Amino acid sequence: MARETKVEWIERHSDYTGDDCIDWPFANCPHGRGIVQTKGVAFSAPNFMCRAAHGNPPTPKHHAAHSCGNGHNGCLNPNHLRWATPRENESDKILHGTLRKGTDINTNKLSEDQVIEIRNSKLKGIELAKIYDVTPVAISAIRTRKNWAWLEPAA
């Protein structure tokens, strides 16, 4: 028996009517999502499932958003997916307690202590950028609280 492809798996589950989360059975990319490639185009697994179950997104900027709060665990139940704006999707993550920030982000280069050091430093941004191996723009975003805004200085 031939092994089921990712596209076949999604097509088979796109009309699922249950309420339980359905876990993606394939490997995830380093950013934590499954990837489906078809006709030379790569989609995240939630995006591809949302397309299969609900049609194309209303705009190119819409995300496949999870109502269950288990998107980070690989849920692909089509009843838990809907098209949402980036702001709506981020609000869902806050509501579910799944918004990744700071050291929870696997591509992050800095620790919380380093961010506090940067904010407290009298050095110029370009000097700090060299010390911490980040860009001067990243230093500016930290200092102006555009990035790491939630992080308060240690007491």
Buried (B, 14 or more C-beta within 10 A) or exposed (E): EEEEEBBEBBBEBBEBEEEEBBEBEEEEEEEEBBBBEEEEEEBBBBBBBBBBBBEEBEEEEBBBBBBBBBBBEBBBBBBBBBBBBEEEBBBBBEEBEBBEEBEEEEEBEBEEEBBBBBBEBEEEBEEBBEBBEBEBEBBBBBBEEEBBEEBEEEE
